[in-house]
Amino acid sequence: MPEFTWDTLDAAATLAAAHPEGLINLSMGTPVDPVPEVIRRALADASDAPGYPLTAGTPALRAAIAAWVSRACGAGVDGLGVLPTIGSKEMVAWLPTLLGIGPGDVVVVPSIAYPTYEDGARLAGATVVRTDSLTSVGPTSRVRLVWVNSPGNPTGRVLPAAHLRKVVDWARERGAVVASDECYLPLGWSAEPVSVLSPQVSGGSYAGVLAVHSLSKRSNLAGYRAGFVAGDPALVAELLKVRKHAGMIVPAPVQAAMVAALDDERHAEEQRERYRARREVLAEAFTGAGFTVEHSEAGLYLWLTRGEDCWQTVDWLARRGILVAAGVFYGPTAGQHVRVALTESDEHIAAVAARLA
């Protein structure tokens, strides 16, 4: 495995920390706002949990996931497989292995993408192809898994339903699985994201399709490690079987907290509005400082460029006490971009604007 991506920011972090007013970290999408009380109460009430939890999730959790997917993704619950996961990152990293993908197989990932898609393929010994156009893959039958990510991380790009439908059709013709990372689906700003589970994309069938979701951003539950996968019931059943053998189980109190989180939309809407306000402040501040905002129509980040090597931009911002992620973390074609997270306090977001003024 390569060096852990964010460890390469250590020098920039040291430089930013030397700023007289301190470091403001916009390099990672780590929630900073409180966990909603309704969720904390559910966790505490379920804390007397001496027995082993269900890998498949409690009936209440499975029902809550299915209901949320129906509301948020436009999916029907009939024939839908659902499974809680220990956050979404572990599912992204281990999905190729859990599906039995290995040497000789191909995993397709977006050209600019969350590094863990490639890491997961590497862990399984598979070959990675980076592309946004499946026609460039050619007629090979070696493709076993195609990752899509909309809204995208880091770019915030939203893929149209027609594009996603073409990906699903292409994969089905070749017997490949489409895995859609939809962690930022509830955070559409200037565009409305569409789930791969939507009938517009799936054609009313979940065959060969999986959607990966997280409560880290929606409900400030990054510390709980609470996520789930939904889609093809046969694939979900296979994932469940392997996870039972491997002991990959969401703790019982966290399962109870997930039910409370999924059943309550009020806290999620309040958090969404916090991010909307922070996004507006940051977009105006960076644009005023000479940056160009590209894509960023949804999600938790701004994708920025000054038309220079990304490490020069990282250094320029670090000298102002602002730490951001270098574009090269996400692919070789992103060398002139940086990713800026919206996940800082209102006070720190205002301070970023003041430092850039």
C-alpha positions in Angstrom: 0.0 0.0 0.0 1.2 3.6 -0.6 1.7 6.1 2.2 -1.6 7.1 3.8 -2.8 10.1 1.7 -3.2 12.6 4.4 0.2 11.9 6.0 1.7 13.7 3.0 0.1 16.9 4.3 2.2 16.9 7.5 4.7 19.6 6.3 1.8 21.9 5.2 0.0 21.3 8.5 3.1 22.3 10.4 3.4 25.5 8.3 -0.3 26.3 8.8 0.0 25.7 12.6 2.6 28.4 12.8 0.1 31.1 11.8 -0.4 33.6 14.7 -4.1 32.8 14.8 -3.7 29.1 14.5 -4.5 26.4 12.0 -7.9 26.0 10.3 -8.2 22.5 8.8 -10.3 22.3 5.7 -8.4 19.3 4.3 -10.8 16.6 5.6 -14.5 16.3 5.7 -14.7 15.6 9.4 -17.9 16.8 11.0 -17.5 19.3 13.9 -21.1 20.0 14.9 -22.7 18.1 17.8 -24.4 14.8 17.4 -28.1 15.4 17.5 -29.7 14.7 20.9 -32.3 12.3 19.5 -29.4 10.1 18.3 -27.3 10.3 21.5 -30.4 9.4 23.5 -31.0 6.3 21.4 -27.4 5.3 21.7 -27.5 5.7 25.5 -30.8 3.8 25.8 -29.3 0.8 23.9 -26.0 0.8 25.8 -26.8 -2.2 27.9 -26.0 -4.7 25.1 -24.1 -7.7 26.5 -24.8 -10.0 23.6 -23.6 -10.2 20.1 -25.5 -8.0 17.7 -26.9 -9.2 14.4 -24.6 -8.7 11.4 -27.7 -8.2 9.2 -28.9 -5.5 11.5 -32.0 -5.6 13.7 -35.4 -5.7 12.1 -36.0 -2.1 13.1 -32.8 -1.0 11.5 -33.4 -2.9 8.3 -36.9 -1.3 8.1 -35.5 2.1 8.8 -32.8 1.8 6.1 -35.4 0.6 3.5 -37.8 3.4 4.4 -35.0 6.0 4.1 -33.8 4.6 0.8 -37.4 4.8 -0.5 -37.7 8.4 0.5 -34.2 9.7 -0.4 -33.4 7.5 -3.4 -36.8 7.0 -5.0 -36.4 3.3 -4.7 -39.1 0.7 -4.1 -38.7 -1.5 -1.0 -39.8 -4.7 -2.7 -36.9 -6.8 -3.6 -34.4 -4.4 -2.0 -31.5 -5.8 -0.1 -30.1 -3.8 2.8 -27.2 -4.3 5.2 -25.6 -2.0 7.8 -21.9 -1.4 7.6 -19.1 -0.1 9.9 -19.2 3.3 8.2 -19.0 3.5 4.4 -15.2 3.5 4.0 -14.7 -0.1 5.1 -17.3 -1.2 2.6 -15.6 0.8 -0.2 -12.2 -0.6 0.8 -13.3 -4.3 1.2 -16.1 -4.6 -1.4 -13.8 -6.1 -4.1 -12.5 -8.7 -1.7 -16.0 -9.4 -0.3 -17.2 -9.9 -3.9 -14.4 -12.4 -4.6 -12.6 -10.1 -7.0 -8.9 -10.7 -7.4 -5.9 -11.0 -9.7 -6.8 -10.8 -13.3 -10.0 -8.9 -12.6 -10.5 -5.2 -13.4 -12.1 -2.6 -11.2 -13.1 0.7 -12.9 -13.0 3.9 -10.9 -13.6 7.6 -11.9 -10.6 9.4 -13.3 -10.6 11.8 -10.3 -11.8 9.9 -7.3 -11.8 9.1 -3.6 -8.5 7.2 -3.1 -10.1 4.2 -1.3 -11.7 2.9 -4.5 -8.2 2.2 -5.8 -7.0 1.1 -2.4 -9.7 -1.6 -2.2 -8.9 -2.9 -5.7 -5.2 -3.1 -4.7 -6.0 -5.0 -1.5 -7.9 -7.6 -3.6 -5.0 -7.8 -6.1 -7.2 -6.5 -9.0 -6.2 -4.1 -11.8 -7.5 -0.6 -11.7 -8.7 1.4 -14.7 -9.3 5.1 -14.2 -11.8 6.5 -16.7 -15.0 8.5 -17.0 -15.9 6.9 -20.3 -16.6 3.2 -20.3 -16.1 3.1 -24.1 -12.4 3.5 -23.4 -12.3 0.2 -21.4 -13.0 -1.7 -24.6 -14.7 -5.1 -25.0 -12.9 -6.8 -22.1 -14.9 -9.3 -20.0 -12.4 -8.9 -17.1 -14.3 -5.9 -15.6 -16.0 -7.1 -12.4 -16.8 -3.9 -10.6 -17.5 -0.3 -11.7 -17.5 2.5 -9.1 -19.5 5.6 -9.7 -19.7 8.5 -7.2 -22.3 11.2 -7.5 -22.1 13.7 -6.0 -18.5 13.2 -6.5 -15.7 13.5 -4.0 -13.6 15.6 -4.4 -15.2 17.5 -7.4 -18.8 17.8 -6.2 -19.9 16.8 -9.7 -23.4 15.4 -10.2 -23.9 12.7 -12.8 -27.1 12.9 -14.8 -29.5 10.0 -14.6 -29.0 9.2 -18.3 -25.3 8.8 -17.8 -25.7 6.5 -14.8 -28.3 4.4 -16.7 -25.7 3.9 -19.5 -23.2 2.7 -16.9 -25.7 0.3 -15.4 -26.6 -1.1 -18.8 -23.0 -1.4 -19.9 -22.1 -3.3 -16.7 -25.2 -5.6 -16.9 -24.2 -6.6 -20.4 -20.8 -7.8 -19.1 -21.9 -9.3 -15.8 -20.2 -6.6 -13.8 -21.4 -4.9 -10.6 -22.0 -1.2 -10.4 -21.3 0.2 -6.9 -22.5 3.8 -6.4 -20.9 5.8 -3.6 -23.8 8.1 -2.6 -22.5 9.4 0.7 -23.2 13.0 -0.3 -26.6 12.4 -2.0 -28.6 14.6 0.5 -26.3 17.6 -0.2 -27.4 18.9 -3.6 -26.8 22.6 -4.0 -27.2 23.8 -7.6 -28.0 20.3 -9.0 -30.2 17.5 -7.7 -28.3 14.2 -7.3 -29.9 11.0 -8.5 -29.4 7.6 -6.9 -28.4 4.5 -8.8 -31.4 2.9 -7.1 -33.8 5.3 -8.8 -36.0 3.7 -11.4 -34.6 6.3 -13.9 -31.2 4.6 -13.5 -32.0 1.0 -12.4 -34.9 0.5 -14.8 -36.9 -0.9 -11.8 -34.5 -3.7 -11.2 -31.7 -3.9 -8.6 -29.8 -6.6 -10.4 -26.0 -5.9 -10.3 -26.5 -2.6 -8.5 -25.3 -1.6 -5.0 -25.6 1.9 -3.4 -23.3 2.8 -0.5 -24.5 5.3 2.0 -23.2 6.9 5.2 -24.6 8.8 8.2 -21.3 10.5 8.9 -22.1 13.7 7.0 -25.9 13.7 7.1 -26.1 13.2 10.9 -22.6 14.0 12.2 -21.9 10.4 13.0 -18.4 9.9 11.7 -17.4 8.8 15.2 -20.1 6.2 15.3 -19.0 4.4 12.1 -22.5 4.1 10.8 -23.3 3.3 7.1 -25.2 0.8 5.0 -25.4 -0.7 1.5 -28.6 -1.3 -0.4 -29.5 -2.8 -3.7 -29.3 -6.3 -5.4 -30.6 -8.7 -2.8 -28.5 -11.6 -4.1 -25.3 -9.5 -3.8 -26.3 -8.2 -0.3 -26.9 -11.8 0.8 -23.4 -12.7 -0.4 -21.9 -9.7 1.5 -23.8 -10.7 4.6 -22.5 -14.3 4.4 -18.9 -13.2 4.1 -19.3 -10.5 6.8 -20.7 -13.1 9.2 -17.6 -15.2 8.7 -15.4 -12.2 9.2 -17.1 -10.7 12.2 -17.8 -7.4 10.5 -20.7 -6.2 12.7 -22.1 -2.8 13.6 -22.3 -2.6 17.4 -25.8 -2.9 18.8 -26.0 0.6 20.4 -24.9 2.1 17.0 -27.6 0.2 15.3 -30.2 1.7 17.6 -28.7 5.2 17.0 -28.9 4.6 13.2 -32.6 3.9 13.5 -33.1 7.2 15.3 -31.0 9.0 12.8 -32.8 7.6 9.7 -36.2 8.2 11.2 -35.6 11.9 11.9 -35.2 14.3 9.0 -35.3 17.5 11.1 -31.7 17.3 12.3 -30.5 16.4 8.8 -32.1 19.4 7.3 -30.7 21.7 10.0 -27.2 20.3 9.3 -27.7 20.7 5.6 -28.5 24.4 6.1 -25.4 24.9 8.2 -23.3 23.5 5.3 -25.2 25.6 2.8 -24.3 28.8 4.7 -20.7 27.8 5.1 -20.4 27.0 1.4 -21.7 30.4 0.4 -19.1 32.1 2.7 -16.2 30.0 1.4 -17.2 30.2 -2.2 -17.3 34.0 -2.1 -14.1 34.2 -0.2 -12.0 31.9 -2.4 -13.5 33.5 -5.6 -12.5 36.9 -4.3 -9.0 35.7 -3.6 -8.6 34.6 -7.3 -9.6 31.0 -7.2 -11.9 29.4 -9.7 -14.6 27.1 -8.4 -15.2 24.1 -10.7 -18.2 21.7 -10.4 -19.0 21.7 -6.7 -22.7 21.7 -7.4 -23.3 19.2 -4.6 -21.5 17.6 -1.7 -19.3 18.7 1.1 -16.4 20.3 -0.7 -15.3 23.1 -3.0 -13.1 22.0 -5.9 -10.8 24.9 -6.6 -7.9 25.9 -8.9 -5.6 28.9 -9.4 -4.1 27.4 -12.5 -0.9 26.3 -10.8 0.6 23.1 -9.3 -1.6 22.1 -6.4 1.3 22.0 -3.9 2.0 25.6 -4.6 -1.6 26.3 -3.7 -1.5 24.2 -0.6 1.6 26.1 0.5 0.1 29.5 -0.3 -2.9 28.7 1.9 -0.9 27.1 4.6 1.0 30.4 5.0 -2.3 31.9 5.9 -3.0 29.1 8.4 -5.4 27.3 6.1 -4.9 23.5 5.4 -6.5 22.0 2.3 -6.2 18.7 0.4 -4.0 18.5 -2.7 -5.7 17.6 -5.9 -3.1 14.8 -6.7 -4.6 12.8 -3.8 -7.5 12.1 -6.1 -5.8 11.3 -9.4 -3.0 12.2 -11.8 -5.2 14.6 -13.8 -6.0 16.8 -10.7 -2.6 18.3 -10.2 -3.8 21.9 -10.4 -6.7 21.7 -8.0 -7.3 21.6 -4.2 -10.2 20.4 -2.2 -11.7 22.5 0.5 -14.1 21.0 3.0 -17.2 22.8 4.5 -16.7 21.0 7.8 -15.5 23.7 10.1 -17.2 25.8 12.7 -19.0 29.0 11.7 -16.3 30.9 13.6 -13.5 29.2 11.6 -15.3 29.6 8.3 -15.6 33.4 9.0 -11.9 33.4 9.9 -10.9 31.8 6.6 -12.8 34.5 4.8 -11.0 37.2 6.8 -7.6 35.7 6.1 -8.3 35.6 2.3 -9.7 39.1 2.1 
